[in-house]
Amino acid sequence: MMRRVLISCFLTALILGMSVLPALASEPVATTTESDDATPTAVPVGTAEDGRSLYSVSDPPSFPVFNSVIDGEFGDEQYFVTITPKTDSASSAATATIQLQPDSVYDVKVHYVNDCAPQAIRSYAYANDTKVRVALPAVVGDTANLVATISASDTTPKSVSGQVALQSTTPLSLEYVDGTARIRNNNKTDGTSLPATELFGQGTPIGTQSLIGIVLNGPENAGYIEFEFRTTPISATALESTAAEAENPTSQSETEPTTPSAEEDQFDRNAIIVAAIACGLVIVFAVVKTLREERQQNSFGRR
């Protein structure tokens, strides 16, 4: 009888400990890939403005990295942001500066390509958790920078940045044209709209087959993010007011809940498992103790 009870208690503890495993299986757990610790084998031929190493197409990197080849199919990839007037959208040459005109619409393209060498191990060649974020100035007085950042969890480096200096002889306000943000490529995600709140916020996920952040390597999987913005003349007073608001933005962290990191998420799940197993073991020990006391009482009774 006692053996059966102990077996039942053990199974109860096991069930409690395993009850959370289905939930864990449905969520990805951050792991360290070879690219995190791997020593780059390609020899850099230069350094970009944001500090990342640059490579040649004849000696490409064997790890995921965005826009870091200077003589490939897309030319010098360190300059990957282009801005052209909507009336001249056929011209897409990258320039460091552009002179804006009032009451005009401009087309912005943020190009991306994962430069990992084709012969690299496939599972280590993809960029994961890839996002694109754009900082679009609200106003331009004399000059301001439009900055685009492409980031991923397993690229080297983790992010690359490119910018174009916006210049104007008169104060201008810049406004995103609703519904124009989309991804363009030769893959399944071509033409998919992107949420402006993410693109101009914490970054919007992109991808080759779906917008889940996985970008395959090679020129055939390259593409760009495009959107439009409109310029409107403003007074000097409005320029100063808008600039002041930009310098002192209202903190969103006071109203929006923070998203836990992958490490915190994993710690919480492990804590749940430990707590469940501990509860099960407490139950087992309590039952064993009770059974022992009952046996002792029964033994004394027989005497």
Secondary structure, DSSP 8 states (H G I E B T S, - for coil): -HHHHHHHHHHHHHHHHHTTHHHHHTS------HHHH----S---EE-TTS-EEBBTTB--SS--BS-BSSBTTB-TT--EEEEEGGGTT-----SEEE--TT-EEEEEEEE-B---TTS-HHHHSB-S-EEEEE--SEESSEEEEEEEEE-SSSSSSEEEEEEEEE-SS-EEEEE-TT--EEEESSTTTT-B--HHHHTTT-EE--SSSSSS-B-BSGGG-EEEEEEEEEEE--HHHHHHHHHHHHS---GGGTS-----HHHHHHHHHHHHHHHHHHHHHHHHHHHHHHHHHHHHHHHHH-
